[in-house]
């Protein structure tokens, strides 16, 4: 697997496959992307797809493609969308007053995370009662 030698080279490579990378990132937990579908997303430009595979941005397994592990982690970290919630954060959130929590973070967190936190709070309260 090749590695990018500069930020310029990296950003150029990612920009060429931006539409495909966005689709793959959004669907990373639900749908396997087929090679032919990825090629169609890149308007049939097989050189762009080969480039992304060659540099490990995309990993090919048979006829399906997925984001390379390093790039997926990078995108999740930079975009702050990693779906794992650590124990310390969960405990801190659960110990906060629900209303002040909503007021302080509602503008910054996606709705799905608020729902997850509320569900975890209900589960945690249920386990404490047991």
C-alpha positions, 0 to 999 in steps of 0.5 A: 500500500502506498502512502501520501507524501504531502498534505497537498497530495492527500487532499487532492486524492481525497477530493477526487473521490469525495462523492464516493467517500462521502457515500461510503462514510454515511453508509458505513454501518449499514450498506456494503458498497459494490465495486460497480456501484462505486465506479458509477459514483465516480462517473466510471473513472476507474483510475480514481477508484484504483488510486483510492484503493492503492493508497488504502483509503478504500479497501477491496474485499472481493466485489465489495469496498469499505473505507480503510480503517485508518481513514474511517477512524480519521473521519469519525474523529475529525467529524466527531461522529464516532458512535461509541460513548465512553463510560465517563462521559455517560456517567457525567451526562447521567448525573446532570440535570436533564433540563440543563443538559438539554439547554447546554448541548442541544445546539451542538449534538445531533438529535440521535445522540440525545435520544441515545443518551436518554435511552441509556439514562432510562436503562441506567435508572432501571438497572439501579432500581433492580 
